[in-house]
Amino acid sequence: MGEDLDEKFMSEALREAEEAAHEGEVPVGGLVVCRGRIIARAHNLTETLTDPTAHAEMQLIGMAASYLGGKYLSDCTLYVTVEPCPMCAAALAWAQLGRLVYGAPDPKRGYSLFTPSLLHPKTEVRGGVLAEKCGSIVSGFFAEKRK
């Protein structure tokens, strides 16, 4: 997929992150694209559901698998505004995600801190797409919380 399409879809993921912030959730949003079509949209719901596993990626995996009628997402790209955590990366590995595109890196809790990679070996990764916008929505959210 081209860089322009990645930015287009990441902009859609940012809309989900904004919705999360509006709901008082940590503003991480994402979507799943399969064969050029958005098949799932979600954002963090950990506060709403009082569930520490209700990250955007976990919501997206379930929605996309349900839409496709199968547990494997090998023909899909998951777009998420922040680098997935280890829990989400492992779940993406089980789903055999074809491609991961994320915005801002997470140097404290991101999956890339672990070696070997927690993702499926065939998953293609592109990080840093609209990273500044993706990172600023999260940092702005926490700055507001600290006031």
C-alpha positions as protocol buffer text, in pm:
chain_id: "A"
residue {
  index: 1
  type: MET
  ca { x: 0 y: 0 z: 0 }
}
residue {
  index: 2
  type: GLY
  ca { x: 129 y: 347 z: -81 }
}
residue {
  index: 3
  type: GLU
  ca { x: 238 y: 613 z: 164 }
}
residue {
  index: 4
  type: ASP
  ca { x: -56 y: 837 z: 66 }
}
residue {
  index: 5
  type: LEU
  ca { x: -306 y: 562 z: 147 }
}
residue {
  index: 6
  type: ASP
  ca { x: -132 y: 493 z: 478 }
}
residue {
  index: 7
  type: GLU
  ca { x: -167 y: 860 z: 571 }
}
residue {
  index: 8
  type: LYS
  ca { x: -532 y: 864 z: 460 }
}
residue {
  index: 9
  type: PHE
  ca { x: -617 y: 565 z: 675 }
}
residue {
  index: 10
  type: MET
  ca { x: -410 y: 694 z: 968 }
}
residue {
  index: 11
  type: SER
  ca { x: -614 y: 1014 z: 953 }
}
residue {
  index: 12
  type: GLU
  ca { x: -924 y: 798 z: 999 }
}
residue {
  index: 13
  type: ALA
  ca { x: -758 y: 626 z: 1295 }
}
residue {
  index: 14
  type: LEU
  ca { x: -689 y: 971 z: 1443 }
}
residue {
  index: 15
  type: ARG
  ca { x: -1063 y: 1043 z: 1429 }
}
residue {
  index: 16
  type: GLU
  ca { x: -1115 y: 735 z: 1645 }
}
residue {
  index: 17
  type: ALA
  ca { x: -847 y: 857 z: 1887 }
}
residue {
  index: 18
  type: GLU
  ca { x: -1025 y: 1192 z: 1913 }
}
residue {
  index: 19
  type: GLU
  ca { x: -1350 y: 1011 z: 1993 }
}
residue {
  index: 20
  type: ALA
  ca { x: -1169 y: 816 z: 2265 }
}
residue {
  index: 21
  type: ALA
  ca { x: -1038 y: 1140 z: 2419 }
}
residue {
  index: 22
  type: HIS
  ca { x: -1389 y: 1287 z: 2405 }
}
residue {
  index: 23
  type: GLU
  ca { x: -1511 y: 983 z: 2603 }
}
residue {
  index: 24
  type: GLY
  ca { x: -1233 y: 1016 z: 2864 }
}
residue {
  index: 25
  type: GLU
  ca { x: -1037 y: 721 z: 2726 }
}
residue {
  index: 26
  type: VAL
  ca { x: -665 y: 724 z: 2651 }
}
residue {
  index: 27
  type: PRO
  ca { x: -679 y: 852 z: 2292 }
}
residue {
  index: 28
  type: VAL
  ca { x: -568 y: 557 z: 2086 }
}
residue {
  index: 29
  type: GLY
  ca { x: -771 y: 476 z: 1778 }
}
residue {
  index: 30
  type: GLY
  ca { x: -745 y: 246 z: 1484 }
}
residue {
  index: 31
  type: LEU
  ca { x: -903 y: 64 z: 1198 }
}
residue {
  index: 32
  type: VAL
  ca { x: -862 y: -249 z: 992 }
}
residue {
  index: 33
  type: VAL
  ca { x: -847 y: -231 z: 615 }
}
residue {
  index: 34
  type: CYS
  ca { x: -892 y: -539 z: 401 }
}
residue {
  index: 35
  type: ARG
  ca { x: -850 y: -525 z: 25 }
}
residue {
  index: 36
  type: GLY
  ca { x: -871 y: -145 z: 31 }
}
residue {
  index: 37
  type: ARG
  ca { x: -1191 y: -131 z: 238 }
}
residue {
  index: 38
  type: ILE
  ca { x: -1232 y: -32 z: 604 }
}
residue {
  index: 39
  type: ILE
  ca { x: -1391 y: -327 z: 781 }
}
residue {
  index: 40
  type: ALA
  ca { x: -1350 y: -221 z: 1145 }
}
residue {
  index: 41
  type: ARG
  ca { x: -1305 y: 100 z: 1346 }
}
residue {
  index: 42
  type: ALA
  ca { x: -1240 y: 124 z: 1719 }
}
residue {
  index: 43
  type: HIS
  ca { x: -1072 y: 310 z: 2000 }
}
residue {
  index: 44
  type: ASN
  ca { x: -968 y: 234 z: 2355 }
}
residue {
  index: 45
  type: LEU
  ca { x: -1257 y: 134 z: 2582 }
}
residue {
  index: 46
  type: THR
  ca { x: -1070 y: 39 z: 2899 }
}
residue {
  index: 47
  type: GLU
  ca { x: -1247 y: 298 z: 3115 }
}
residue {
  index: 48
  type: THR
  ca { x: -1589 y: 251 z: 2959 }
}
residue {
  index: 49
  type: LEU
  ca { x: -1580 y: -127 z: 2994 }
}
residue {
  index: 50
  type: THR
  ca { x: -1364 y: -131 z: 3310 }
}
residue {
  index: 51
  type: ASP
  ca { x: -1151 y: -382 z: 3122 }
}
residue {
  index: 52
  type: PRO
  ca { x: -773 y: -343 z: 3103 }
}
residue {
  index: 53
  type: THR
  ca { x: -767 y: -554 z: 2786 }
}
residue {
  index: 54
  type: ALA
  ca { x: -1011 y: -330 z: 2595 }
}
residue {
  index: 55
  type: HIS
  ca { x: -739 y: -161 z: 2389 }
}
residue {
  index: 56
  type: ALA
  ca { x: -825 y: -36 z: 2041 }
}
residue {
  index: 57
  type: GLU
  ca { x: -630 y: -321 z: 1880 }
}
residue {
  index: 58
  type: MET
  ca { x: -814 y: -587 z: 2080 }
}
residue {
  index: 59
  type: GLN
  ca { x: -1148 y: -436 z: 1975 }
}
residue {
  index: 60
  type: LEU
  ca { x: -1032 y: -426 z: 1613 }
}
residue {
  index: 61
  type: ILE
  ca { x: -916 y: -789 z: 1606 }
}
residue {
  index: 62
  type: GLY
  ca { x: -1255 y: -911 z: 1725 }
}
residue {
  index: 63
  type: MET
  ca { x: -1453 y: -686 z: 1491 }
}
residue {
  index: 64
  type: ALA
  ca { x: -1245 y: -772 z: 1185 }
}
residue {
  index: 65
  type: ALA
  ca { x: -1249 y: -1146 z: 1255 }
}
residue {
  index: 66
  type: SER
  ca { x: -1625 y: -1133 z: 1301 }
}
residue {
  index: 67
  type: TYR
  ca { x: -1668 y: -938 z: 977 }
}
residue {
  index: 68
  type: LEU
  ca { x: -1447 y: -1182 z: 784 }
}
residue {
  index: 69
  type: GLY
  ca { x: -1594 y: -1491 z: 946 }
}
residue {
  index: 70
  type: GLY
  ca { x: -1253 y: -1624 z: 1048 }
}
residue {
  index: 71
  type: LYS
  ca { x: -978 y: -1560 z: 1300 }
}
residue {
  index: 72
  type: TYR
  ca { x: -694 y: -1480 z: 1061 }
}
residue {
  index: 73
  type: LEU
  ca { x: -627 y: -1129 z: 937 }
}
residue {
  index: 74
  type: SER
  ca { x: -348 y: -1216 z: 695 }
}
residue {
  index: 75
  type: ASP
  ca { x: -503 y: -1011 z: 412 }
}
residue {
  index: 76
  type: CYS
  ca { x: -557 y: -708 z: 636 }
}
residue {
  index: 77
  type: THR
  ca { x: -374 y: -398 z: 752 }
}
residue {
  index: 78
  type: LEU
  ca { x: -432 y: -267 z: 1102 }
}
residue {
  index: 79
  type: TYR
  ca { x: -377 y: 106 z: 1149 }
}
residue {
  index: 80
  type: VAL
  ca { x: -332 y: 232 z: 1504 }
}
residue {
  index: 81
  type: THR
  ca { x: -225 y: 574 z: 1629 }
}
residue {
  index: 82
  type: VAL
  ca { x: 25 y: 444 z: 1887 }
}
residue {
  index: 83
  type: GLU
  ca { x: 263 y: 149 z: 1872 }
}
residue {
  index: 84
  type: PRO
  ca { x: 85 y: -158 z: 2013 }
}
residue {
  index: 85
  type: CYS
  ca { x: 169 y: -285 z: 2359 }
}
residue {
  index: 86
  type: PRO
  ca { x: 302 y: -640 z: 2408 }
}
residue {
  index: 87
  type: MET
  ca { x: -47 y: -779 z: 2483 }
}
residue {
  index: 88
  type: CYS
  ca { x: -188 y: -639 z: 2159 }
}
residue {
  index: 89
  type: ALA
  ca { x: 115 y: -742 z: 1953 }
}
residue {
  index: 90
  type: ALA
  ca { x: 83 y: -1099 z: 2076 }
}
residue {
  index: 91
  type: ALA
  ca { x: -288 y: -1100 z: 1992 }
}
residue {
  index: 92
  type: LEU
  ca { x: -204 y: -964 z: 1646 }
}
residue {
  index: 93
  type: ALA
  ca { x: 42 y: -1250 z: 1606 }
}
residue {
  index: 94
  type: TRP
  ca { x: -230 y: -1503 z: 1689 }
}
residue {
  index: 95
  type: ALA
  ca { x: -451 y: -1331 z: 1430 }
}
residue {
  index: 96
  type: GLN
  ca { x: -164 y: -1357 z: 1178 }
}
residue {
  index: 97
  type: LEU
  ca { x: -203 y: -992 z: 1080 }
}
residue {
  index: 98
  type: GLY
  ca { x: -67 y: -920 z: 734 }
}
residue {
  index: 99
  type: ARG
  ca { x: 44 y: -562 z: 794 }
}
residue {
  index: 100
  type: LEU
  ca { x: 69 y: -322 z: 1086 }
}
residue {
  index: 101
  type: VAL
  ca { x: 90 y: 55 z: 1043 }
}
residue {
  index: 102
  type: TYR
  ca { x: 125 y: 269 z: 1354 }
}
residue {
  index: 103
  type: GLY
  ca { x: 173 y: 637 z: 1422 }
}
residue {
  index: 104
  type: ALA
  ca { x: 364 y: 734 z: 1735 }
}
residue {
  index: 105
  type: PRO
  ca { x: 620 y: 499 z: 1891 }
}
residue {
  index: 106
  type: ASP
  ca { x: 573 y: 400 z: 2255 }
}
residue {
  index: 107
  type: PRO
  ca { x: 926 y: 396 z: 2401 }
}
residue {
  index: 108
  type: LYS
  ca { x: 801 y: 295 z: 2748 }
}
residue {
  index: 109
  type: ARG
  ca { x: 546 y: 22 z: 2674 }
}
residue {
  index: 110
  type: GLY
  ca { x: 562 y: -61 z: 2303 }
}
residue {
  index: 111
  type: TYR
  ca { x: 600 y: -413 z: 2168 }
}
residue {
  index: 112
  type: SER
  ca { x: 927 y: -321 z: 1994 }
}
residue {
  index: 113
  type: LEU
  ca { x: 1103 y: -326 z: 2331 }
}
residue {
  index: 114
  type: PHE
  ca { x: 1095 y: -706 z: 2312 }
}
residue {
  index: 115
  type: THR
  ca { x: 1318 y: -938 z: 2115 }
}
residue {
  index: 116
  type: PRO
  ca { x: 1235 y: -1152 z: 1932 }
}
residue {
  index: 117
  type: SER
  ca { x: 936 y: -961 z: 1794 }
}
residue {
  index: 118
  type: LEU
  ca { x: 600 y: -1044 z: 1945 }
}
residue {
  index: 119
  type: LEU
  ca { x: 435 y: -1005 z: 1605 }
}
residue {
  index: 120
  type: HIS
  ca { x: 383 y: -1287 z: 1357 }
}
residue {
  index: 121
  type: PRO
  ca { x: 702 y: -1334 z: 1150 }
}
residue {
  index: 122
  type: LYS
  ca { x: 519 y: -1254 z: 825 }
}
residue {
  index: 123
  type: THR
  ca { x: 361 y: -929 z: 950 }
}
residue {
  index: 124
  type: GLU
  ca { x: 494 y: -628 z: 763 }
}
residue {
  index: 125
  type: VAL
  ca { x: 538 y: -318 z: 982 }
}
residue {
  index: 126
  type: ARG
  ca { x: 549 y: 52 z: 908 }
}
residue {
  index: 127
  type: GLY
  ca { x: 584 y: 291 z: 1198 }
}
residue {
  index: 128
  type: GLY
  ca { x: 591 y: 668 z: 1222 }
}
residue {
  index: 129
  type: VAL
  ca { x: 294 y: 748 z: 997 }
}
residue {
  index: 130
  type: LEU
  ca { x: 164 y: 1090 z: 1106 }
}
residue {
  index: 131
  type: ALA
  ca { x: 368 y: 1028 z: 1422 }
}
residue {
  index: 132
  type: GLU
  ca { x: 365 y: 1389 z: 1540 }
}
residue {
  index: 133
  type: LYS
  ca { x: -15 y: 1419 z: 1522 }
}
residue {
  index: 134
  type: CYS
  ca { x: -61 y: 1076 z: 1678 }
}
residue {
  index: 135
  type: GLY
  ca { x: 179 y: 1153 z: 1961 }
}
residue {
  index: 136
  type: SER
  ca { x: 45 y: 1500 z: 2033 }
}
residue {
  index: 137
  type: ILE
  ca { x: -310 y: 1381 z: 2093 }
}
residue {
  index: 138
  type: VAL
  ca { x: -184 y: 1141 z: 2361 }
}
residue {
  index: 139
  type: SER
  ca { x: 56 y: 1387 z: 2522 }
}
residue {
  index: 140
  type: GLY
  ca { x: -213 y: 1656 z: 2520 }
}
residue {
  index: 141
  type: PHE
  ca { x: -459 y: 1419 z: 2686 }
}
residue {
  index: 142
  type: PHE
  ca { x: -218 y: 1340 z: 2970 }
}
residue {
  index: 143
  type: ALA
  ca { x: -117 y: 1706 z: 3009 }
}
residue {
  index: 144
  type: GLU
  ca { x: -485 y: 1787 z: 3067 }
}
residue {
  index: 145
  type: LYS
  ca { x: -514 y: 1505 z: 3322 }
}
residue {
  index: 146
  type: ARG
  ca { x: -219 y: 1646 z: 3520 }
}
residue {
  index: 147
  type: LYS
  ca { x: -373 y: 1994 z: 3554 }
}
